[in-house]
Amino acid sequence: MKKEMLVGVALAVLGWVGCQSGHAPSVGSHHVDIWHKAAVKFTPGIDPDSVQLEDGTYRLDAGRILLKPVVVPDHARRCEVRLDVSVTSAGDPWDKSGTLFALADDAGRDYLERMLEGDDADTTQFAGIVREGDRLPALEWMRFITPFGVGHFSHTERANAYRPEAVAAWADSASWQADLSSLQPWMSGADTIWVGAYIDTWTAEGYALSARLDMRESELPCDWAPSHAISPLFNTTKLAHDQRPFTQLPDTALKVSFELEHATDVDLLFLTTGHGGHAGGDEFTEQPHIVMMDGDTVDAWTPWRNDCGAFRRFNPTSGFWPSTYVLGGDTLEERVASSDLSRSNWCPGDQVKPRRISLGHLDAGHHTLTVAVPGAQRWTEEEFNFWNLAGWLEIQAR
């Protein structure tokens, strides 16, 4: 018998023997249809502003935020956790930032109460932009950018008249999936998860949003659920009615302090998108990011997407203009759509993937994480520049 086969048999035997010490009980796979074509729109005239709907959803921020309590069963076995989200324009023709976020137990109830009461909602600390004591920021499950007018405008005469030859047909919706398997320990540790949806729309028509959470349990009896910890650190996305955009980066870096009970290995999951849609704004300029741990640089990169043209079929109302270029001595002309342009880490019609940054092995005690964007531009009366940053720690169990 070959050496490789002997090793494989030995490992299988060891695994079988170890498994006899206890099986992970099966709960079975589970799914939650969180929303089905729910309206996310801006209707400032509604009274009251915050209403709990029949399915348990609260409508907040004049309808731009949905918040719903859901219960996810605790699985002793490892699960493949997947989030499916789809968005269709209900009449909004623009590209807008959006997010599916979540808060657990008391953090969710605290967020809801503060939204209903309007408590300090006009400050940059409202939703827990940085972690402060027991008050936690939102944990982002998925960040996405809505396309220009997908669905509602996909079959109009104007959209068809300007459809490029490379697009066989305009899409009817935009859909994304996110692997949330690493968040299983965080979900299992909560009695109630408050799931939120936010789209930065300013129209009364807005969007129709659907979201579904699937937990597919392992069939292996000894495939125990992971036991690492998830700790939300910061989230600067505007998740309250009067909250101001996060504009401090031109003056000072974002600093967040946290405590570790034990020495352990830690990763940072990090989301960033630049906003400032005017010519030369943070949306359209490359801005290096620097992440430091206790004063030492652990990562430096420039978040930038230059593949936005791949999502042209989702953007029937994108503006465009003629562009000329020289190829092989010939001057050629083509139409360039706004949705094709390179941007600060997001493309209309696509989701934004988190970046995993290893913070290394950290001692027990106090630590400070710093996020700097040295070239971030100022917010002015004419130019609205800001960054939506979100980060959470994945702390290995010890």
C-alpha positions in Angstrom: 0.0 0.0 0.0 1.4 3.4 -0.9 2.5 5.8 1.7 -0.2 8.4 0.7 -2.9 5.8 1.1 -1.7 4.7 4.5 -1.7 8.3 5.7 -5.2 8.8 4.4 -6.5 5.7 6.2 -4.8 6.7 9.4 -6.4 10.1 9.3 -9.8 8.6 8.6 -9.4 6.3 11.6 -8.3 9.1 13.8 -11.3 11.2 12.7 -13.7 8.3 13.3 -12.3 7.7 16.8 -12.4 11.4 17.7 -16.0 11.6 16.5 -17.1 9.0 19.0 -16.6 11.5 21.8 -19.6 13.4 20.7 -21.7 14.3 17.6 -22.9 17.7 16.8 -26.7 17.5 16.9 -28.5 18.3 13.7 -30.9 21.2 13.5 -31.3 21.0 9.7 -31.0 23.6 7.0 -32.8 26.8 7.5 -33.9 29.8 5.4 -35.5 33.1 6.0 -37.3 35.1 3.3 -36.5 38.5 4.9 -38.2 40.7 2.2 -39.9 40.1 -1.1 -40.1 43.2 -3.4 -40.2 45.5 -0.4 -40.4 49.2 -1.2 -37.4 51.3 -0.3 -38.2 54.9 -1.2 -38.1 58.4 0.1 -41.4 59.7 1.3 -40.8 62.5 3.8 -44.5 63.3 4.1 -45.5 60.1 5.8 -46.9 60.4 9.3 -45.6 58.8 11.4 -42.2 58.4 9.9 -41.6 55.0 11.5 -44.3 52.3 11.1 -44.2 48.6 11.8 -45.6 46.7 8.8 -47.6 43.5 8.8 -44.4 41.3 8.3 -42.8 43.0 11.3 -40.7 45.4 9.3 -40.1 49.0 10.6 -39.9 51.7 8.0 -37.4 54.3 9.0 -35.7 57.5 7.6 -38.8 58.4 5.6 -38.8 54.9 4.0 -35.2 54.7 3.0 -34.4 52.2 5.7 -36.1 48.9 6.5 -35.5 47.1 9.8 -36.8 43.7 10.7 -36.2 41.3 13.6 -35.5 37.7 12.6 -34.6 34.6 14.5 -31.9 32.3 13.3 -31.6 28.9 15.0 -28.3 28.0 16.7 -26.5 25.3 14.7 -24.0 23.1 16.4 -22.7 22.0 13.0 -20.9 24.1 10.5 -23.2 25.9 8.0 -22.8 27.3 4.6 -24.5 30.7 5.0 -25.6 32.6 1.9 -27.4 35.9 1.5 -29.3 36.5 -1.8 -30.3 40.1 -2.6 -32.1 41.5 -5.7 -33.0 45.0 -6.6 -35.3 46.5 -9.2 -35.9 50.2 -9.8 -39.5 51.3 -9.1 -38.9 54.6 -10.9 -35.5 55.9 -9.5 -33.3 56.3 -12.6 -30.0 56.9 -10.7 -27.2 54.7 -9.2 -27.3 54.7 -5.4 -25.3 53.1 -2.6 -27.1 50.4 -0.7 -26.5 48.0 2.1 -27.9 45.0 4.0 -26.7 45.4 7.6 -27.5 43.7 10.9 -27.4 44.4 14.7 -27.8 41.7 17.4 -30.1 41.8 20.3 -29.7 44.9 22.5 -27.7 46.7 19.8 -30.6 46.3 17.4 -33.2 47.4 20.0 -31.0 50.4 20.9 -30.7 51.4 17.3 -34.5 51.2 16.7 -35.3 53.2 19.9 -32.9 55.9 18.9 -34.3 56.1 15.4 -37.9 56.3 16.8 -37.0 58.9 19.3 -34.7 60.9 17.1 -32.1 60.9 19.9 -28.8 62.6 18.9 -29.5 61.6 15.3 -27.9 64.8 14.0 -24.4 63.8 15.2 -21.8 61.7 13.6 -22.0 59.3 16.5 -25.6 58.4 16.1 -25.5 54.8 14.9 -22.2 54.0 16.6 -19.9 55.0 13.9 -17.1 53.7 16.2 -17.6 51.2 19.0 -18.2 52.9 22.3 -18.7 50.8 25.3 -21.7 48.5 24.9 -23.0 50.6 21.9 -22.0 48.8 18.7 -22.0 49.8 15.0 -23.9 47.9 12.4 -22.3 44.8 10.9 -22.6 45.0 7.0 -23.7 41.8 5.4 -23.6 43.2 1.9 -22.9 46.5 0.2 -24.1 47.1 -3.3 -24.6 49.9 -5.8 -27.9 50.1 -7.6 -27.8 50.3 -11.4 -29.2 53.2 -13.4 -32.9 52.4 -13.7 -32.8 48.6 -14.0 -36.2 47.0 -14.5 -38.5 50.0 -14.5 -36.8 51.6 -17.5 -35.5 48.4 -19.2 -38.2 48.2 -21.8 -38.8 51.9 -22.6 -38.4 53.2 -26.1 -35.6 55.6 -25.1 -33.6 52.8 -23.4 -33.9 50.6 -26.4 -33.0 53.4 -28.8 -29.7 53.9 -26.9 -28.9 50.3 -26.2 -25.4 49.5 -27.4 -24.8 46.6 -29.8 -22.9 44.7 -27.1 -26.0 44.5 -24.9 -28.5 42.0 -26.3 -31.2 43.1 -23.9 -31.4 45.3 -20.8 -31.6 43.3 -17.5 -34.8 43.3 -15.5 -33.1 43.3 -12.1 -29.7 43.1 -10.4 -29.0 40.2 -8.1 -26.0 39.4 -5.8 -24.9 36.7 -3.4 -22.7 37.0 -0.4 -21.0 34.2 1.5 -21.7 34.9 5.2 -20.4 31.6 6.5 -17.7 33.3 8.6 -20.5 35.1 10.5 -22.1 31.9 11.8 -20.7 32.3 15.3 -22.1 35.9 15.5 -25.5 34.8 14.3 -25.6 31.8 16.6 -24.8 34.0 19.6 -27.9 36.2 19.1 -31.5 35.6 20.2 -32.7 38.2 17.7 -31.0 39.6 14.7 -32.2 43.0 13.5 -31.7 43.0 9.7 -31.7 46.4 8.0 -31.8 47.5 4.4 -30.8 50.9 3.2 -30.7 52.6 -0.2 -29.6 56.2 -0.6 -32.6 57.1 -2.7 -34.2 60.6 -2.8 -37.2 59.7 -5.0 -40.7 58.8 -4.0 -40.6 55.8 -6.4 -37.4 54.3 -5.1 -36.7 50.6 -5.5 -38.1 47.1 -4.8 -35.8 44.9 -2.8 -35.8 41.2 -2.0 -33.5 39.4 0.4 -33.2 35.8 1.5 -30.9 34.1 4.0 -30.0 30.4 3.6 -28.2 28.3 6.2 -27.2 24.9 4.8 -26.1 22.6 7.6 -23.3 20.1 7.1 -24.3 16.5 6.9 -21.1 15.4 8.7 -21.9 14.5 12.4 -18.6 15.8 13.7 -18.4 19.0 11.6 -18.7 21.4 14.5 -19.6 25.0 13.9 -16.7 27.5 14.0 -16.1 29.2 17.3 -14.2 32.4 16.4 -15.6 35.7 17.5 -17.0 38.5 15.3 -16.7 42.0 16.7 -18.1 45.1 14.7 -15.7 48.1 15.1 -16.9 50.9 12.9 -19.4 51.8 10.2 -19.6 55.4 8.8 -22.5 54.8 6.4 -25.4 57.2 7.0 -27.9 54.9 8.8 -30.0 57.5 10.5 -32.4 60.3 9.2 -30.4 63.3 10.2 -26.9 61.8 10.5 -24.2 63.7 8.7 -22.0 62.0 6.2 -18.5 61.0 7.5 -16.2 63.8 6.4 -13.3 63.9 8.9 -10.7 62.1 6.7 -9.2 65.1 5.1 -8.3 66.4 8.6 -7.6 63.3 10.6 -7.7 59.5 10.4 -10.4 57.3 11.8 -9.2 55.7 15.1 -10.9 52.9 16.9 -9.9 51.3 20.2 -10.7 47.8 21.3 -9.8 45.3 24.0 -8.7 41.7 23.7 -9.1 39.3 26.6 -6.5 36.8 25.3 -3.6 36.9 22.9 -4.8 35.7 19.6 -4.7 36.0 15.8 -7.0 38.7 14.4 -8.2 39.6 10.9 -10.0 42.8 9.9 -12.8 42.7 7.3 -12.9 46.1 5.6 -15.4 47.8 3.3 -14.7 51.2 1.6 -16.4 53.3 -1.1 -15.7 56.8 -2.0 -18.5 59.3 -2.7 -18.5 62.6 -4.5 -20.1 62.4 -7.9 -18.9 65.7 -9.2 -15.9 65.8 -11.7 -12.8 65.0 -9.7 -14.7 64.0 -6.6 -13.7 61.1 -4.3 -16.0 58.9 -6.3 -13.9 59.4 -9.4 -10.3 59.8 -8.1 -7.9 57.1 -6.8 -7.3 57.6 -3.1 -4.8 55.4 -1.3 -5.9 53.8 2.0 -3.5 53.0 4.9 -4.5 50.7 7.8 -2.4 50.8 10.9 -2.4 48.5 14.0 -1.0 50.1 17.2 0.9 52.6 15.0 2.4 50.0 12.6 1.2 49.8 8.9 -0.5 46.5 8.2 -1.9 47.2 4.8 -1.8 50.0 2.1 -3.7 49.9 -1.2 -5.9 52.0 -3.5 -9.5 50.8 -3.7 -10.5 51.2 -7.4 -12.7 49.5 -9.9 -11.9 49.8 -13.6 -14.2 47.0 -14.8 -17.6 48.8 -14.5 -18.3 48.5 -18.2 -18.9 44.8 -17.6 -22.2 45.8 -16.0 -23.6 47.9 -18.8 -26.7 45.7 -19.3 -28.0 46.7 -15.9 -27.9 50.4 -16.6 -30.6 51.5 -19.1 -30.8 55.1 -17.9 -27.1 55.7 -17.6 -26.1 59.0 -19.2 -23.6 58.9 -22.0 -21.6 61.2 -24.2 -19.5 60.8 -27.4 -15.8 60.1 -26.9 -13.1 60.1 -29.6 -9.8 58.2 -29.6 -7.0 57.3 -32.0 -6.4 53.7 -32.9 -3.9 52.7 -35.6 -3.8 56.2 -36.9 -7.6 56.4 -37.3 -9.8 58.6 -35.2 -12.7 56.7 -33.9 -15.8 57.7 -32.0 -17.9 55.8 -29.5 -20.5 56.5 -26.8 -19.2 56.2 -23.2 -21.8 55.6 -20.5 -21.5 57.0 -17.0 -21.9 53.5 -15.7 -18.8 52.4 -17.5 -16.5 54.9 -15.7 -13.9 53.7 -13.2 -14.8 54.5 -9.6 -13.6 54.3 -6.0 -14.3 50.7 -5.4 -17.8 50.4 -6.8 -19.6 49.9 -10.1 -23.3 50.6 -10.7 -24.9 47.1 -10.8 -22.3 45.3 -8.7 -21.7 44.5 -5.0 -18.7 45.7 -3.0 -16.6 42.9 -1.6 -14.9 43.2 1.8 -11.1 43.2 2.0 -9.5 40.7 4.5 -6.5 42.2 6.3 -4.4 40.2 8.7 -3.6 42.1 11.9 -1.4 39.3 13.0 -1.0 37.8 16.5 -2.1 40.4 19.1 -1.5 40.4 22.8 -4.2 40.6 25.3 -5.1 44.2 26.3 -5.8 47.5 24.7 -5.3 48.1 20.9 -5.9 51.0 18.5 -6.8 50.5 14.8 -6.2 53.5 12.5 -7.7 54.0 9.0 -6.2 56.9 6.9 -7.2 58.3 3.5 -4.6 61.1 3.2 -5.9 62.4 -0.2 -9.6 62.5 0.8 -11.2 65.7 -0.4 -13.3 68.1 1.7 -17.1 68.4 1.8 -18.1 71.9 0.6 -21.3 73.7 -0.3 -20.9 72.6 -3.9 -18.9 69.4 -3.6 -20.1 66.5 -1.4 -17.1 64.3 -0.7 -17.3 61.5 1.9 -16.3 57.9 2.5 -18.5 55.0 3.7 -16.1 52.8 5.7 -17.0 49.6 7.7 -14.9 47.2 9.6 -15.3 44.2 11.8 -12.8 41.8 13.5 -12.6 38.1 13.1 -11.0 36.9 16.3 -9.7 33.3 16.5 -10.9 31.2 19.4 -8.4 30.4 22.1 
